[in-house]
Amino acid sequence: MRLFFRDHLSIIILYSISFLLLPWMIQALDDLSSHYFYFIFLVSFLFILWLIGRFYRRRRLYAHLEKNELTDDELHLYEPQASIEQAYSEKLRQMQYLFLTQQQRLEEQAQEKQLVLSHFAHQMKTPLSVIQLITQSTPNKTFDELQQWQTVSKECDKLTFTLNQLLTYERSSNLVADLKIEPIVLKGLVKEVVNDLKDYFISKEVFPKLMLAENQIIYSDRKWLRIVLYQILNNAVKYSDATSTIYVHYDNDTLRLENHGETIPPNEISRVFDLFYTGVKGRTNGEATGIGLFLVKKILSVLGHPFTLDSSDHITTFSINFSNSLKK
């Protein structure tokens, strides 16, 4: 209704002026006293009749324009009847077609980039695996050669980890379609991740301590949750003090991973989950990619597991709440 009155404000003003000027003109030409009330009635009746007809003709258009929210199902143009409205509607239709065409082109380009990225990442993993195999199987190494091969192996591990992050990032674009919620034995899953990182634990002289019940069941997607735990534990090891312990415990539907090391500055807590943000320490040691915690946030958000990160007094705790987990 508001748009209707705004659309006809000029006509309302015109009729208001007519009520003042027309009686004066008729009075100047003829005696209006005997026809005044009839004139008022006739003009008012015609005016109201015209407004009612105009409103019912365009009521769907006004209702369509006054909608505050627009969903995908309502993404269409109302078919107007007036010539000026039809011309404007055609312009909007052309703009909509141009927008949808550009959007489709961008989606095709993004899909092509993902395919190329995935292809090259997989192609690079094979030679890296061969190099790692050679570093582990070459016999009769001198002490200097052994150190050099260990350095090569370490760098290969970094490349493999980065490539896995890259592949995970690429696959996470279709994360929702890939979900499979199922019961998971939490301790068994954490043990698998710790076993994958055992060489990293040993090289950093950091030790895991799992305080989890043997039969603790949670509901989540096993594959994606494993990626999350791998990334969190990898970061915990990376930023832990030597000879310290990483504690993993579960209570009140919450899994907590606690490590002892340098405290994350308060101004960085809210930013460490941003893509490519590495923080002061990440820029110092040059090992951070700024992708891992971004993936953690993205995956846990889709899984519906609230999480928190706290860091103070050289203790950093990452908590994942499973109370809202979906059950099959």
N, C-alpha and C positions, 0 to 999 in steps of 0.2 A: 504493500500500500504506500509506503514512503516513497519508493521510486516512481510510483504512479503519479502522486501529487507533484513531485519535483519535475516530472516530464511535462506536466500540464500547467505549470506555474504561470507561464506567459498567457495562456488562454484564460486562466482564472482572473489574472489582472485585467485582461481585455474586457471580459464580461463585467467586472466590477466598474470599470470606467464607463461601460455602456449604460449601466444602471444610473449613472450620474448625468451623462451627456444626452442620451436619447430622450429622456423625459423633457429636458429643457428645450431640445429642438422641436419636439412635437408640440409643446406648449407654445412655442413661438409661431408655429404654423397653424395650429388649431387648439381649441380648448381641450386640455388634457384631464381636466377635473372629472369628467364623466367616464373616462377610459383608463385612469391611472392604475387602479388595482388590477384591472384586466391585463394591462401591459406588464405589470410586475409579475403576475401569475404566468402569463404566456412565456416571457423571457426566462423565468426561473424554471418552468417546466421543461422547456426545450434544452436549457443548459444542463439540467440534471439528467435528462434523457440521453443527451449526447455523452455525458461523462459515464453513465452506466454502460452504454454501448461500447464506448472506448475501452472501459475497464474489462469487460467480458471478452472483448476481442484480443486483448493483450495480457490477460491475467496469467497465462502460462509463462509468457516471457518474463514478467516481473517476478514470478515465483522462482524461475530458473536463475535469474540474476541475483536474487537476494539470498541464495544458498551460501552459507558461510564455509562449508566444507565441500571439497570436490574429490570424489573417488574415481578409480579407474573406470568403473561401470558407467559413470555419469560424464565421462570425457567426450561429450558430443556437443554440437552446436544446435541451438533451438532454431526451428524453421520459421522465420518471420514472414509477414504478409505484406507490409508496406514496402514500397520500392527502395527507399533509402536504407531500410533495415536489411533488405535482401542484398543490396550492394555491399553493405558493411559486413554482413554475414559471409559473403563470398571472399572478402579480404581475409577474414579470420580463418576461413577454411584453407585458403592458400598458405597462410602462416602455419597452420597446424600441419599441413602436408609437408612443408619445408622442414619443420621441427622434427617430425617423425622420420623423415628421410635422413636427416643428419644424425639422429639418434641411432637409427639402424646401422648407418655407416660406421659410427663410433663403436658400436657393439661388435660389429664384424672385425674391426681393427683390433679391438681388445682381445677378442677370441683368437685372432691370428697371432698376436704377441704371446698369449699364453701358450699356444701350441709350440711356437718356436722356442720359448723359454724352457718348457718342459722337455722338448727334444734335446736341446743342447745340454741341459743339466744331466739328463740320463746318459748322454754320450760321454760326458766328462767323468761320470762316476766309474766307468769301466777302466780307463787308464789309471785312475787313482787307486783302484783296487789292485791292479797289477803292480803298481809301484810299491804299495804297502806290502804285498806278498813278497816282492824281491827284497825289501829291507829286512823282512823277518826271516828269510830263508838263505841269505847269502852266507856261506861258511868261511872259516879262516879269516876272520876280520881282526885287524890290529886294534889297539885301544883307540887310536885317533880315528880310524875308519869307523869303529863302532859308534863313537860319539857323533860322527858326521851322519851315519845312517839313522841314528836316533833322532837327530835334528830333522832329517828328511821325513821320517815317519811322523814326527810331531806336526810338521807343516801339512802333511797329507791328511792327518786327522782334522786339522783346522779347516782345510778345504772341503773335506767330506761333510763336516758339520754344517758349514755354510751352504753347501749344495742341498743338504737335507732341509735346511731352513727355507731355502728358495723353493724347493718342490712343495713343501708344506704350505707356503704362502700361495703358490699357484693353485693348489688343490682346494684351499680354504674358500675360494670364490664360489664353489658349489657345495659348501659344507652342509647346508640344510638338507640337500637331497641325499647326502651320504650318511646321515645319522642312523644309528641302530642302538636304541636304548635297551640295555640288558643288565641282569644282575652280575656284579663283579666282586670277586674276593679281593678286597683292597690290599691286604698284605702281600698277596701273590703278585699283584700288578706292580706294587712299589719295589718288590724284590727284583722283578724283571728289569726295571729301569735302573736300579742300583747296579745290577750285574752288567748292564750295557756300559755303565760309566765307571766300572771298577778300576780300569787303567788310569782314568783321570783322578779318581780318589787317591790311588796309590802315588801318582806323580806329584800331587799337591799335598800329600801327607794329611789328608782329611779323612775322617772315619764316620760312617753312617750308623745311627742307632735307631732301630725301628721299634717303637713302642705301640704295636698294633695287635689287636686280637686276631687269632688265627681264622676265626669264622666271621669276621666283620664283612657284611655285604653292603654294597652301595649300588645305586642304579645310575648308569651313565653309558656313554658310548666308549667302548674299550679303546679303540684305535686312537681317537682324538684326545681322550683323557691321558693316554700313555704319552702322547706328544707333549701335553701340558706338563706332566710330571717330569719328563726328561728335561724340558727347558728350565723349569724351576730348580731342579736339583743341579743341573749344569751350572746355572748362575750361582747357586749356593756354594758349590765347590770353588768356583772361580774367585769369588769374593770372600772366602773364609780365611781365617788365619791358619797358618801351618800348625799341625798337630791338634787342631780343634775338632769338635764333633758336630755333625748335623743331626738334629733330633727330628724324627717324624712320628707324630702321635695323632690319635683320633679320639675326640670326645664331643658330646653334644652335637652330633651330626656335622662336625667340622674337622677337616684334616688340616693340620698345622705342620709346616716345614720351617724349622728354626736353625739358623746358622750364626756363628760368632765371627765377626770381622768388622771391617770399617763400616760405620753408620752412613746410611743414605741421607744426604741433607734434606731438611723438610721441604725446601722449595723444589726439590726434584721428585718427590714422591708422586705427585700428581702428573708428572710428565714422563716418567720412565716407561709408560705404556704407549706413548706416541711413537709412530713409525719413524725409524732412523734416529731417535733420540738416544744418545749414548751416555750423557752425563759427564761430569768432570773426570771421574775415574776411568770411564770408557775411553775418553779422548787421551788420557794419560798413558794407559797401557796398550791402546791400539787394538785390542782384541774384540771389543764389543761391536756388534753389527747394527743394533737398534731395531732388530726385527723380532727377536725372540719373545719379549714381553708383549709386543703388539699382537703377535699370534696368540699368546696366552689369553690376553683380554678378549680377542675376537672369538676364540673357541669357547671359552667359559661363558661368554655372553649368549652365544647361540645354544649352548647346552643348558643354560638356565641355572648355573651354579654361581651364586654371589661370591665375591672374593675381596680380600683386603690385603694391604701391604703395610706393615708397621716396621719402623726402624728407629731404635734409640739405644743409648748406652752400649753400643757395639753388638747389639743383638737385632737381627732382621728376621721377621716372621711373616711368612706368606700363608694365608688361611683361605680354604675353600669350603664353602657351606653346601652340604648335600641335602638339606632338609626339604628343598623344593624339587628334588629329583623326580623325574617321571618314572612310572613303574609300568611294566608290561604284565 
